[in-house]
Amino acid sequence: MTLKHIRLELARTKDKPEGDSACGYEFSAPLDTAGHFDAEGWKKDKALCSVHRFWRGEADERGLLIHTHGRWVFSYAKGDADDEPIFKFDRHSFVPGEYVTITEHDGQARPFKVVSVR
């Protein structure tokens, strides 16, 4: 499997009906040729599976994609307090145009659109 660089941008929400390209995530993860996450590849390269959270008006955050408590999360510091669970992460197809839901620090689940995979 090859590590891919995936960019997610905030999709349409009640507060942002047009979405927002200045709010989202860029992360690295191993994907197969169909764009599905490869957990075995993650075990080999987990130190390289980083995440960058960018959000209009907020400081950027950098962390890792980790598996904890039976779920996949973006984590920025030790402990669970800042973890952002990714709904059905291991079942998504990460290809442009697809959507993924992430529960952010404020406890709100928001939709994000896959805009690029390199």
C-alpha distances in whole Angstrom, upper triangle without the diagonal:
4,7,9,13,15,18,21,24,27,28,32,34,37,38,36,36,34,31,31,28,30,28,25,21,19,16,12,10,6,6,6,8,11,10,10,9,7,10,9,6,9,12,10,10,13,15,13,13,16,19,22,24,27,30,33,36,34,32,29,27,24,22,18,16,18,18,22,25,23,21,19,20,21,23,25,27,28,29,29,31,29,26,25,23,21,22,20,17,15,16,16,15,14,16,19,22,20,22,21,24,24,27,28,31,34,33,32,29,29,26,24,23,19,21,18,14,13
4,6,10,12,16,19,22,25,27,30,32,36,36,34,35,33,30,29,26,27,26,22,19,16,13,10,8,5,6,7,9,12,10,11,10,9,12,12,8,10,13,11,10,12,14,11,11,14,16,19,22,24,27,30,33,31,30,26,24,21,20,17,16,18,19,23,26,24,22,19,20,20,22,23,26,27,29,28,30,28,25,24,23,21,22,21,17,16,17,17,15,13,14,17,20,20,21,21,23,23,26,27,29,32,32,31,29,27,25,23,21,18,19,15,12,10
4,7,10,13,16,20,23,24,28,30,33,33,31,32,30,27,26,23,24,23,19,16,13,10,6,5,4,6,9,11,13,11,12,10,9,12,12,8,9,12,11,8,10,12,8,8,11,13,15,18,21,24,27,30,28,26,22,21,18,16,14,13,15,17,21,24,22,20,17,17,16,18,20,23,24,26,25,27,24,22,21,20,18,20,19,16,15,17,16,15,12,14,16,19,19,20,19,21,21,24,24,26,29,29,28,26,25,23,20,19,16,17,14,10,9
4,6,10,13,16,20,21,25,27,31,30,28,29,27,24,23,20,21,20,17,13,10,8,5,5,6,7,9,11,12,9,11,10,11,13,15,11,11,15,14,12,13,14,11,9,11,12,14,16,18,22,24,27,26,24,21,19,17,16,14,13,16,18,22,25,23,20,17,17,16,19,20,23,25,26,26,27,24,22,20,20,17,19,18,15,15,16,14,13,10,11,13,16,16,17,16,19,19,22,23,25,28,27,27,24,23,21,17,16,12,13,10,6,6
4,7,10,13,17,19,23,25,28,28,25,26,24,21,19,16,17,17,13,10,7,6,5,7,9,10,13,14,15,11,13,12,14,16,17,14,13,17,17,13,14,14,11,9,9,10,11,13,15,18,21,24,22,21,17,17,14,14,13,12,16,18,22,25,24,21,17,16,15,17,18,21,24,25,25,26,22,20,18,19,16,19,19,15,16,18,15,14,10,11,12,15,15,16,15,18,17,21,20,23,25,26,25,22,21,19,15,14,11,11,8,6,5
4,7,10,13,15,19,21,25,24,22,23,21,18,16,14,15,14,11,8,6,5,6,8,10,10,13,14,14,10,12,11,14,16,18,16,15,18,19,16,15,16,13,11,11,9,10,12,13,16,19,22,21,20,17,16,14,15,13,12,16,18,21,24,23,19,16,15,13,16,18,21,24,25,23,24,21,19,16,17,14,16,16,13,14,15,13,11,8,9,9,12,12,12,12,14,14,18,18,20,23,23,22,19,17,15,12,10,7,8,6,5,7
4,7,10,12,16,18,22,21,19,20,17,14,13,10,11,11,8,6,4,7,9,11,14,14,17,17,17,13,15,14,17,19,22,19,18,21,22,19,18,19,16,13,12,10,9,10,11,13,15,19,18,18,15,15,14,15,15,14,17,20,23,25,24,20,17,16,14,17,17,21,24,25,24,24,20,19,16,17,14,16,17,14,17,17,14,13,10,10,9,11,11,11,11,14,13,17,16,19,21,21,20,18,15,13,9,8,6,6,5,7,9
4,7,9,13,14,18,18,15,16,15,11,10,9,10,8,5,5,6,8,11,13,16,15,18,19,17,14,15,15,18,20,23,21,19,23,24,21,20,20,18,15,14,11,10,10,10,12,14,18,17,17,15,15,15,15,15,14,17,19,22,24,23,19,16,15,13,16,17,21,24,24,22,22,19,17,14,15,12,14,15,13,16,16,13,13,10,10,9,10,10,8,8,10,10,14,14,17,18,18,16,14,11,9,6,5,5,6,7,9,12
4,6,10,12,15,15,12,13,11,8,7,5,7,6,4,7,9,12,15,17,19,19,22,22,21,17,19,19,22,23,26,25,23,26,27,25,23,24,21,18,17,13,12,10,9,10,11,15,15,16,14,15,16,17,18,17,20,22,24,26,25,22,19,17,15,18,19,22,25,26,24,23,20,18,15,16,14,16,18,16,19,19,16,16,13,13,11,11,11,9,10,11,11,14,13,16,17,18,16,14,10,9,5,5,7,7,10,12,15
4,7,8,12,11,9,10,9,5,5,6,8,6,6,9,12,14,18,19,22,21,24,25,23,20,20,20,24,25,28,27,25,28,30,27,25,26,24,21,19,15,14,11,10,9,11,14,15,16,15,16,17,19,19,19,21,23,24,26,25,21,19,17,16,18,19,23,26,26,23,22,19,18,15,15,14,15,17,16,20,20,17,17,15,15,13,12,12,10,10,10,10,12,12,15,15,16,13,11,7,6,4,6,9,10,13,16,19
4,6,10,11,8,8,7,4,7,8,11,9,9,12,15,17,20,21,23,22,24,25,22,20,20,21,25,26,29,28,26,30,32,29,27,28,26,23,22,18,17,15,14,13,14,17,18,20,19,20,21,22,22,21,23,25,26,27,26,23,20,19,18,21,22,26,29,28,26,25,22,20,17,17,15,15,17,17,20,19,16,16,15,15,13,10,10,8,9,10,11,14,14,17,17,17,14,12,8,5,5,6,9,10,14,17,20
4,7,8,6,5,5,4,8,11,13,11,12,15,18,21,24,25,27,26,28,28,25,23,24,24,28,29,33,32,30,33,35,33,31,32,30,27,25,22,21,18,17,15,15,18,19,22,21,22,24,25,26,24,27,27,29,29,28,25,23,22,21,24,25,28,31,30,28,26,24,23,19,19,17,17,19,20,23,22,19,19,18,18,16,13,13,11,12,12,13,15,16,19,18,18,14,12,9,7,8,9,13,14,17,20,24
4,5,5,5,8,6,9,13,14,12,13,16,20,22,25,26,29,28,30,30,28,25,25,26,29,30,34,33,31,34,36,34,31,32,31,28,26,22,21,18,17,15,15,18,19,21,21,22,24,25,26,24,26,27,28,28,28,24,23,21,21,23,24,27,30,29,26,24,22,21,18,18,17,17,20,20,24,23,20,21,20,21,19,16,16,13,13,12,13,13,14,17,15,15,11,10,7,7,10,12,15,17,20,23,26
4,6,6,9,9,12,16,17,15,16,20,23,25,29,30,32,31,33,34,31,29,29,29,33,33,37,36,34,37,39,37,35,36,34,31,29,25,24,21,20,17,17,19,20,23,23,24,27,28,29,27,29,30,30,30,30,27,26,24,24,26,27,29,32,31,28,26,24,23,20,21,20,19,22,23,27,26,23,25,24,24,22,20,19,16,17,15,16,15,16,18,16,16,12,12,10,11,13,15,19,20,24,27,30
4,6,9,9,10,14,14,13,15,18,22,25,28,29,32,32,34,35,32,30,30,30,34,34,38,37,34,37,39,37,34,35,34,30,28,24,23,19,17,14,14,15,17,20,21,22,25,26,28,27,29,30,30,31,31,27,26,24,23,25,25,28,31,30,27,25,23,23,20,21,20,21,24,24,28,27,25,26,25,25,23,21,21,18,18,16,16,16,15,17,14,15,12,13,11,12,14,16,20,20,24,27,30
4,5,5,7,11,12,11,13,17,20,23,26,28,31,30,32,33,30,27,28,28,32,33,36,35,33,36,38,35,33,34,32,29,27,23,21,18,16,13,12,15,16,20,20,21,24,26,27,26,29,30,31,31,31,28,26,24,23,25,25,28,31,31,28,26,23,23,20,21,20,21,24,23,27,26,24,24,23,23,20,18,18,16,16,15,16,16,16,18,16,17,14,14,11,11,12,13,17,17,21,24,27
4,6,9,12,14,13,15,19,22,24,28,29,31,30,32,32,30,27,28,29,33,34,37,36,34,38,39,37,35,36,34,31,29,25,24,21,19,16,16,18,20,23,23,25,27,28,29,28,31,32,33,33,33,29,27,26,25,27,28,31,34,33,31,29,26,26,22,23,22,21,24,24,28,26,24,24,23,22,20,17,17,15,17,16,17,18,18,21,19,20,16,15,12,12,13,13,17,17,21,24,27
4,7,9,12,12,14,17,20,23,26,27,30,29,31,30,28,26,27,28,32,33,37,35,33,37,38,36,34,35,32,29,28,24,22,20,17,15,15,18,20,22,22,24,26,27,28,28,30,32,33,34,33,30,28,26,25,27,28,31,34,34,31,30,27,26,23,24,22,22,24,24,27,26,23,23,21,20,17,15,16,15,17,17,18,20,19,22,21,22,18,17,13,12,12,12,15,15,18,22,25
4,7,9,9,10,14,16,19,23,24,27,26,28,28,26,23,24,25,29,30,33,32,30,33,35,32,30,31,29,26,24,20,19,16,14,12,12,15,17,19,19,20,22,24,25,24,27,28,29,31,30,26,24,22,21,24,24,27,30,30,28,26,23,23,19,20,18,19,21,21,24,24,20,20,19,18,15,13,14,12,14,14,15,16,16,19,18,19,15,14,11,9,9,9,12,12,16,19,22
4,5,6,8,12,14,18,21,23,26,25,28,28,27,24,25,25,28,30,33,31,29,32,34,31,29,29,27,24,22,18,16,13,11,9,9,12,14,16,16,17,20,22,23,23,26,28,29,31,30,26,24,22,20,22,22,26,29,29,27,25,22,22,19,20,19,20,23,21,25,25,21,21,19,19,16,15,16,14,15,15,15,17,15,18,18,19,16,15,12,11,10,10,13,12,15,18,21
4,5,7,10,12,15,18,21,24,23,26,26,25,22,23,23,27,28,31,29,27,31,32,28,27,27,25,22,20,16,14,12,10,9,9,13,14,16,14,16,18,20,21,21,25,27,29,31,30,26,23,21,19,22,21,25,28,29,27,26,22,22,19,21,19,21,23,21,24,24,21,20,17,17,14,14,15,14,15,16,16,18,17,19,19,21,18,17,14,12,10,10,11,9,12,15,17
4,7,10,12,15,19,21,25,25,28,28,27,24,25,25,28,29,32,30,28,31,32,28,27,26,24,22,19,15,12,10,7,6,6,9,10,12,11,14,16,18,20,21,24,27,28,30,30,27,24,21,18,20,19,23,26,27,26,24,21,21,18,20,19,22,24,22,25,26,23,23,20,20,17,17,18,17,17,17,16,18,16,17,18,20,18,18,14,14,12,12,14,12,14,17,19
4,7,10,14,17,20,23,23,26,27,26,22,23,23,26,26,30,28,25,28,30,27,24,24,22,20,17,13,11,8,6,4,6,9,9,11,10,12,14,16,18,18,21,24,25,27,27,23,20,18,15,17,17,20,24,24,22,21,17,17,15,17,16,18,21,19,23,23,20,21,18,19,17,16,17,14,14,14,12,14,12,14,15,16,14,14,11,11,9,11,12,12,14,17,19
4,7,10,14,16,19,20,23,24,23,19,20,19,22,23,26,24,22,25,26,23,21,21,19,16,14,10,8,6,5,6,9,12,11,12,10,11,12,14,15,15,18,20,22,24,24,20,17,15,12,15,15,18,22,22,20,19,16,15,12,14,13,15,18,16,19,20,17,18,15,16,14,15,14,12,11,11,10,12,11,13,15,16,14,13,10,10,7,9,10,10,12,14,16
4,6,10,12,16,17,20,21,21,17,17,16,19,20,23,21,18,21,22,19,17,17,15,13,10,7,6,5,6,9,12,15,13,13,10,9,10,11,12,11,15,17,19,22,22,18,15,12,10,12,13,16,19,20,19,19,15,14,11,13,12,15,17,14,17,18,16,16,13,15,14,15,14,13,11,12,10,13,11,14,16,17,16,14,12,12,9,10,10,10,11,12,14
4,7,10,14,14,18,19,19,15,16,15,17,18,21,18,16,20,20,17,15,15,13,10,8,6,5,7,8,11,14,17,16,15,11,11,10,11,11,11,15,18,20,23,23,19,15,14,11,13,13,17,20,22,21,21,17,16,14,15,14,17,18,15,17,19,16,16,12,14,13,15,15,14,13,14,13,16,15,17,19,20,19,18,16,15,11,12,10,10,9,10,11
4,7,10,12,16,17,18,14,14,12,14,15,17,15,13,16,16,13,12,12,10,7,6,4,6,9,11,14,18,20,18,17,13,12,10,9,8,8,12,15,17,21,20,17,13,12,9,12,12,16,18,20,19,20,17,15,13,14,12,16,16,13,15,17,15,15,11,13,14,16,15,15,13,15,13,16,15,17,20,21,20,18,17,16,13,13,11,12,11,10,11
4,7,9,13,15,16,12,13,11,12,13,15,12,10,13,13,10,10,10,7,5,6,7,9,12,15,18,21,24,22,20,16,15,12,11,9,8,12,14,18,21,20,17,14,13,11,13,14,18,19,21,21,22,19,17,16,16,14,17,17,13,14,16,15,14,11,14,15,18,17,17,15,17,16,19,18,20,24,24,23,21,20,19,16,16,13,14,12,9,9
4,6,10,13,13,10,10,7,8,9,11,8,7,11,11,9,8,10,8,5,8,9,12,15,18,21,24,27,24,23,19,17,15,13,10,8,11,13,16,19,18,15,12,12,12,14,16,19,20,21,21,23,20,17,16,15,13,16,15,11,11,14,13,12,10,13,15,18,16,16,15,17,16,19,19,21,25,24,24,21,20,19,17,16,13,15,13,10,11
4,7,10,11,9,8,6,5,8,9,6,6,10,10,8,9,12,10,8,11,13,16,19,21,24,28,30,28,27,23,21,18,16,13,11,13,14,18,21,19,17,14,15,15,17,19,22,23,24,23,26,23,20,19,18,16,17,16,12,11,13,13,12,11,13,16,19,17,18,16,19,19,22,23,25,28,27,27,24,23,22,19,18,15,17,15,11,11
4,7,8,5,5,5,5,9,10,8,9,13,13,12,13,16,13,11,14,15,18,20,22,25,28,31,29,29,25,23,21,19,16,13,15,16,20,22,20,18,15,16,17,20,22,25,26,27,25,28,25,22,20,19,16,17,15,12,10,11,10,9,8,10,13,16,14,16,15,18,19,22,23,26,29,27,27,24,23,20,18,17,14,15,13,10,11
4,5,5,5,7,6,10,11,9,12,14,14,14,16,19,16,15,18,19,22,24,26,29,32,35,33,32,29,27,24,23,20,17,18,19,22,24,22,20,17,20,20,23,26,28,29,30,29,31,29,25,23,22,19,19,16,14,12,12,12,9,10,11,15,17,16,18,17,20,21,25,26,29,32,30,30,26,25,23,21,19,16,18,15,12,13
4,5,7,10,10,14,15,13,15,18,18,17,19,22,19,18,20,21,23,25,27,30,32,36,34,34,30,29,27,25,23,20,22,22,26,28,25,23,21,23,23,26,28,31,32,33,32,34,31,28,26,24,21,21,19,16,14,14,13,10,10,10,13,16,15,18,18,22,23,27,28,31,34,33,31,28,27,24,21,19,16,17,15,11,12
4,6,9,11,14,16,15,16,19,20,19,20,23,21,19,21,21,23,25,27,29,31,35,34,33,30,29,27,26,23,20,22,22,25,27,24,22,19,22,22,26,28,31,32,33,31,33,30,27,25,23,19,19,16,14,13,11,10,7,8,8,12,14,12,15,16,19,21,25,27,30,32,31,29,26,24,21,19,17,14,16,14,12,13
4,7,9,12,14,13,14,17,18,17,18,20,18,15,17,17,20,21,23,25,28,31,30,30,26,25,23,22,19,16,18,19,22,24,22,19,16,18,19,22,24,28,29,29,28,29,27,24,21,19,16,16,14,12,11,10,8,5,5,6,10,12,10,13,13,16,18,22,23,26,29,27,26,23,21,18,16,14,11,13,11,9,11
4,6,9,12,11,12,15,16,16,16,19,17,15,17,17,20,21,24,26,29,32,30,30,27,25,23,21,18,15,16,16,19,21,18,16,14,16,17,21,23,26,27,27,25,28,25,22,20,17,14,14,11,9,7,7,6,5,6,9,12,14,12,13,12,15,17,20,22,25,28,26,25,21,21,18,16,15,13,15,14,12,14
4,6,9,8,8,12,13,13,12,16,14,11,14,15,18,19,22,24,28,31,29,28,25,22,20,18,15,12,13,13,16,18,16,13,11,13,14,17,20,23,24,24,22,25,22,19,17,15,12,13,11,8,6,7,7,8,8,11,14,16,14,14,13,15,16,19,21,23,26,24,24,21,20,18,17,16,14,16,15,12,14
4,6,5,6,9,10,11,11,15,14,12,15,16,20,22,25,27,31,33,31,30,27,24,22,19,16,12,13,13,16,18,16,14,12,15,16,19,21,24,24,24,23,26,24,21,19,17,15,16,13,10,8,10,11,11,11,14,18,20,17,18,16,19,19,21,23,26,28,27,27,24,24,22,20,20,17,20,18,15,16
4,5,5,6,9,10,9,13,13,11,15,16,20,22,25,28,31,34,31,30,26,24,21,18,14,11,10,9,13,15,13,12,10,13,15,17,20,22,21,22,21,24,22,19,18,16,14,15,13,10,8,11,12,14,14,17,21,22,20,20,17,19,18,21,22,24,27,26,26,23,24,23,21,22,19,22,21,18,19
4,5,5,7,9,10,13,14,13,16,19,22,24,28,31,34,36,34,32,29,26,23,20,16,14,13,12,15,18,15,15,14,16,18,19,22,24,23,24,23,26,25,22,21,19,18,19,17,14,11,14,16,16,17,20,23,25,23,23,21,23,22,24,26,28,31,29,30,27,27,26,25,25,22,25,23,20,20
4,5,5,6,8,11,11,10,14,16,20,22,26,29,32,35,32,30,27,24,21,18,15,13,13,13,17,19,17,17,14,16,17,19,21,23,23,24,24,26,25,22,21,20,18,20,18,15,12,15,16,16,15,18,21,24,22,22,20,22,22,24,25,27,30,29,30,27,27,26,24,23,21,23,20,17,17
4,5,5,5,9,9,7,11,13,17,20,23,26,30,32,29,27,24,21,18,15,11,9,9,10,13,16,15,14,11,13,14,15,17,19,19,20,20,23,21,18,18,17,15,17,16,13,11,15,15,16,15,18,21,23,21,21,19,20,19,21,22,24,27,26,27,24,24,24,22,22,20,22,20,17,17
4,6,5,9,10,10,13,16,20,22,26,29,32,34,31,29,26,23,20,16,13,11,10,10,13,16,15,14,13,15,15,16,19,19,19,20,20,23,22,19,20,18,18,20,18,15,13,17,18,19,19,22,25,27,25,24,22,23,22,23,24,25,29,28,29,27,27,27,25,26,23,26,24,20,20
4,6,8,9,10,14,17,20,23,27,30,33,35,32,30,27,24,20,18,14,13,13,13,16,20,19,18,16,17,18,18,20,21,21,22,23,26,24,22,22,21,21,23,21,18,16,19,20,21,20,23,25,28,26,26,24,26,24,26,27,28,32,31,31,29,30,29,27,27,24,26,24,20,20
4,6,5,7,10,14,17,20,23,27,30,32,29,27,23,21,17,15,11,11,11,13,16,20,19,18,15,16,15,16,18,19,19,21,22,24,22,20,20,20,19,22,21,17,16,19,20,20,18,21,23,26,24,24,22,24,22,24,25,26,29,29,30,28,28,27,25,25,22,23,21,18,17
4,5,5,8,11,15,18,21,24,28,30,27,24,21,18,15,12,8,7,8,10,13,17,16,15,12,13,12,13,14,15,16,17,18,21,19,16,17,17,16,19,18,15,15,18,19,19,18,21,23,26,24,23,21,21,20,21,21,22,26,25,26,25,25,25,23,23,21,23,21,18,18
4,6,7,11,14,17,20,24,27,29,25,23,20,16,13,10,8,9,9,12,15,19,19,17,15,14,13,12,13,14,14,17,18,20,18,17,18,18,18,22,21,18,18,22,21,22,20,23,25,27,26,25,23,23,21,23,22,22,26,26,27,26,26,26,24,25,23,24,22,19,19
4,6,9,12,16,19,22,26,27,24,22,18,16,12,10,8,9,11,14,17,21,20,19,15,15,13,13,14,16,17,19,20,22,20,18,18,19,18,21,21,17,17,21,20,20,18,20,22,25,24,23,21,22,20,22,22,23,26,27,27,26,25,25,22,23,20,21,19,16,15
4,7,10,13,17,20,23,25,23,21,17,14,11,9,6,6,8,11,14,18,18,15,12,11,10,11,12,15,16,18,18,20,17,15,15,15,14,18,17,14,14,17,17,17,15,18,19,22,20,20,17,19,17,19,19,20,23,23,24,22,22,21,19,19,17,18,16,14,14
4,7,10,13,17,20,22,19,17,13,11,7,6,4,6,9,13,15,19,19,16,13,11,8,9,10,12,14,17,17,18,15,13,13,15,14,18,19,15,16,19,18,19,16,18,20,22,21,20,17,18,16,18,17,18,21,22,22,21,20,20,18,19,17,18,16,15,14
4,6,10,13,17,18,16,14,10,8,6,5,5,6,10,14,16,19,19,16,12,10,7,8,8,12,15,16,16,17,13,12,11,13,12,16,17,14,16,19,17,18,15,17,18,20,19,17,15,15,13,15,14,15,18,19,19,18,17,17,14,16,14,15,15,14,15
4,6,10,13,15,13,11,7,6,5,7,8,10,14,17,19,22,22,19,16,13,9,10,9,13,16,18,18,17,14,13,12,15,14,18,20,17,19,21,19,20,17,19,18,20,19,18,16,16,14,15,13,14,17,19,19,18,17,17,14,16,15,15,14,15,15
4,7,10,12,10,9,6,5,6,8,10,12,15,18,19,22,22,19,16,13,9,10,9,13,16,18,17,16,12,12,11,13,13,17,19,17,20,22,19,20,17,19,18,19,19,17,15,14,12,13,10,11,14,16,15,15,14,14,12,14,14,15,15,16,17
4,7,9,7,7,5,7,9,12,14,15,19,21,23,25,26,22,19,16,13,14,13,16,20,21,20,19,15,15,14,16,16,19,22,19,23,24,22,22,19,20,19,20,20,18,16,16,14,15,12,13,15,17,16,16,14,15,13,14,15,15,15,17,18
4,6,5,7,7,9,12,15,17,18,21,24,24,26,27,24,21,18,15,16,15,18,21,22,21,19,15,16,14,17,17,20,23,21,24,26,23,24,21,22,20,20,20,18,17,16,14,14,11,12,13,16,15,15,13,14,13,15,16,16,18,20,21
4,6,8,9,12,15,18,21,22,25,27,28,30,31,27,25,21,18,19,18,21,25,25,24,22,18,20,18,21,21,23,26,24,28,29,26,26,24,24,22,22,22,20,20,19,17,17,14,15,15,18,17,18,15,16,15,17,18,17,19,22,23
4,7,9,12,16,19,22,23,26,29,29,31,32,29,26,23,20,20,18,21,24,25,24,21,18,20,19,22,23,25,28,27,30,32,29,30,27,28,26,26,26,24,23,21,19,19,16,15,15,19,18,19,17,19,18,20,22,21,23,25,27
4,6,9,13,16,19,20,23,26,26,28,29,26,24,20,17,17,15,17,21,21,21,18,15,17,16,20,21,23,27,25,28,30,28,29,26,27,26,26,26,23,22,20,17,17,13,13,13,17,16,18,17,19,18,20,21,21,23,24,26
4,6,10,13,17,19,21,25,25,27,29,26,23,19,16,15,13,15,18,20,20,17,14,16,16,20,21,24,27,25,28,30,28,29,26,27,26,27,27,24,23,21,18,18,15,13,15,18,19,20,19,21,19,21,22,22,23,24,25
4,7,10,14,16,19,22,23,25,27,23,20,17,13,13,11,13,17,19,19,17,14,15,15,18,19,22,25,22,25,27,25,26,23,24,23,24,24,22,20,19,17,17,14,13,16,18,18,19,18,19,17,19,19,19,19,21,21
4,7,10,13,15,18,19,22,23,20,17,14,10,10,7,10,14,15,15,14,11,12,12,15,16,20,22,20,23,25,23,25,22,24,23,24,24,21,19,18,15,15,12,12,15,17,18,18,17,19,17,19,19,20,20,20,21
4,7,10,13,16,18,21,22,19,16,13,9,8,6,9,12,15,15,15,11,12,12,15,16,20,22,19,21,24,22,23,20,23,23,24,23,22,19,19,16,16,14,14,17,19,20,20,19,20,18,20,19,19,19,19,19
4,7,9,13,14,17,19,16,13,10,7,5,4,7,10,12,13,13,10,10,11,13,14,18,20,17,19,22,21,22,20,22,23,25,23,21,19,18,15,16,14,13,17,18,19,19,19,20,18,20,19,20,20,19,19
4,6,10,12,15,16,14,10,8,6,5,6,9,11,12,13,14,12,10,11,12,13,16,17,14,16,19,18,20,18,21,22,24,22,20,17,17,14,16,15,15,19,19,20,19,19,20,18,20,18,20,19,18,18
4,7,10,13,13,11,7,6,5,6,9,11,12,14,13,15,12,10,10,10,10,13,14,11,12,15,15,16,15,18,20,21,19,18,15,15,12,14,14,15,19,18,19,17,18,18,16,18,16,19,18,16,17
4,6,10,10,8,6,6,6,7,10,11,11,12,11,14,12,9,10,10,10,13,14,11,12,16,16,18,17,21,23,24,22,20,17,16,14,15,15,16,19,18,20,18,19,20,19,21,19,22,21,20,21
4,7,7,6,5,6,9,9,13,14,13,12,11,15,14,10,11,10,10,12,12,10,10,14,16,18,18,22,24,25,22,20,17,16,14,15,16,17,20,19,20,18,20,20,20,22,21,24,23,21,23
4,5,6,6,7,10,10,13,13,12,10,9,12,13,9,11,10,12,13,14,13,13,17,18,21,21,25,27,28,25,22,19,17,15,15,16,16,19,17,19,18,20,22,22,24,23,26,26,25,26
4,6,8,10,13,13,16,16,14,11,10,13,14,11,12,10,13,13,14,14,14,17,19,22,23,27,29,29,26,23,20,18,16,15,17,17,19,17,19,18,21,22,23,25,25,29,29,27,29
4,7,10,13,14,18,18,17,15,13,16,16,13,13,10,11,12,11,11,11,14,16,20,20,24,27,27,24,21,18,17,15,15,17,18,21,18,20,18,20,21,22,24,24,27,27,26,28
4,6,10,12,15,17,16,14,12,15,14,10,10,7,8,8,8,8,9,12,14,17,17,21,23,24,20,18,14,13,12,12,14,16,18,16,17,15,17,18,18,20,20,24,24,22,25
4,7,9,13,15,15,14,12,14,13,9,8,6,6,8,8,6,8,11,12,15,15,18,20,21,18,16,12,12,10,11,13,15,18,16,16,14,16,16,16,18,17,20,20,19,21
4,6,10,12,12,12,10,11,10,6,5,4,6,9,10,9,11,14,14,17,16,19,21,21,19,16,12,11,9,9,10,11,14,13,14,13,14,15,15,17,17,20,20,19,21
4,7,10,11,12,10,11,8,6,5,7,8,11,13,11,13,16,15,18,16,19,20,21,19,16,13,12,9,10,9,10,14,14,15,13,14,15,14,16,16,18,18,18,19
4,6,8,8,8,9,6,5,6,9,11,14,16,14,16,19,19,21,19,23,24,25,23,20,17,16,12,12,11,10,14,14,16,16,17,18,17,20,19,22,22,21,22
4,7,9,9,9,6,7,9,12,14,18,20,18,20,23,22,24,22,25,25,26,25,22,19,18,14,14,12,11,14,16,17,18,18,20,19,21,21,23,23,22,23
4,6,8,8,7,8,11,14,17,20,22,20,22,25,25,27,25,28,29,30,28,26,22,21,17,16,14,12,16,17,19,20,21,23,22,25,25,26,26,26,26
4,7,8,8,9,13,15,18,21,23,21,22,26,26,28,27,30,31,32,30,28,24,23,19,18,16,14,18,18,21,22,23,25,25,27,27,29,29,28,29
4,6,7,8,12,13,17,19,21,20,22,25,26,28,27,31,32,33,30,27,24,22,18,16,15,13,16,16,19,20,22,24,25,28,28,30,30,29,30
4,6,5,9,10,14,16,18,18,20,23,23,26,25,29,30,30,27,25,21,18,15,13,12,10,13,13,16,17,19,21,22,25,25,28,28,28,29
4,6,9,11,15,17,20,19,22,25,25,27,26,30,30,30,28,25,21,19,15,12,11,8,11,11,14,16,18,21,22,25,26,28,29,29,30
4,6,10,13,16,19,18,20,23,23,25,24,27,27,27,25,22,19,16,13,11,8,6,9,10,13,14,16,18,19,22,22,25,25,25,27
4,6,10,13,15,14,17,19,19,22,21,24,25,25,23,20,16,14,10,9,8,7,11,10,12,13,14,17,17,20,20,23,23,23,25
4,7,10,13,12,15,17,16,19,18,21,22,22,19,16,12,10,6,5,5,6,9,9,10,9,11,13,13,16,17,20,21,21,23
4,6,9,9,12,14,14,17,16,20,21,21,18,15,11,9,6,5,7,9,12,10,11,9,11,12,13,16,17,20,21,20,23
4,6,5,9,11,10,13,13,16,17,17,14,11,7,6,5,7,9,12,14,12,12,9,10,10,10,13,13,17,18,17,20
4,5,9,9,9,12,13,16,18,17,13,10,7,5,6,8,11,14,16,13,12,9,10,10,11,13,14,18,19,19,22
4,6,5,7,10,12,15,17,17,13,11,8,8,10,12,15,18,19,17,16,13,13,13,13,15,15,18,19,18,21
4,5,6,9,9,13,15,16,12,11,8,9,9,12,14,17,19,17,17,13,14,13,12,13,13,16,17,15,18
4,6,9,10,14,17,17,14,13,11,12,13,15,18,21,23,21,20,17,18,16,16,16,15,18,18,16,19
4,7,9,12,15,16,12,12,10,12,14,16,19,22,24,22,21,17,17,15,15,15,14,18,18,17,19
4,6,9,12,12,8,8,7,10,12,15,18,22,23,21,20,16,15,13,12,12,11,14,15,13,17
4,6,9,10,7,9,9,13,15,18,21,24,26,24,22,19,17,14,13,11,9,12,12,11,14
4,7,9,7,8,9,12,14,18,19,23,25,23,22,18,17,14,11,9,7,9,9,7,11
4,6,6,9,11,14,16,20,22,25,27,26,24,20,18,15,12,9,6,8,7,7,10
4,6,9,11,15,17,21,22,25,26,26,23,20,17,14,11,8,5,5,5,7,10
4,7,10,13,16,20,21,25,26,25,22,19,16,12,10,6,6,6,9,11,14
4,7,11,13,17,19,23,24,22,20,16,14,10,9,6,5,8,10,11,15
4,7,10,13,15,19,20,19,16,12,10,6,5,4,6,9,12,13,17
4,7,10,12,16,17,16,14,10,8,6,5,6,8,11,13,14,17
4,7,9,13,14,12,10,6,5,4,6,9,11,14,16,17,20
4,6,10,11,9,8,5,6,7,7,11,12,15,17,18,21
4,7,8,6,5,4,6,9,11,14,16,19,21,21,24
4,5,5,6,6,7,10,11,15,17,19,21,22,24
4,5,7,9,11,14,15,19,20,22,24,25,27
4,6,9,11,14,16,19,22,24,26,27,29
4,7,9,13,15,19,21,24,26,27,30
4,6,10,12,16,19,21,24,25,28
4,7,10,13,16,19,21,22,26
4,7,10,13,16,18,20,23
4,7,10,13,16,17,21
4,7,9,12,14,17
4,6,9,11,15
4,6,8,11
4,7,10
4,7
4
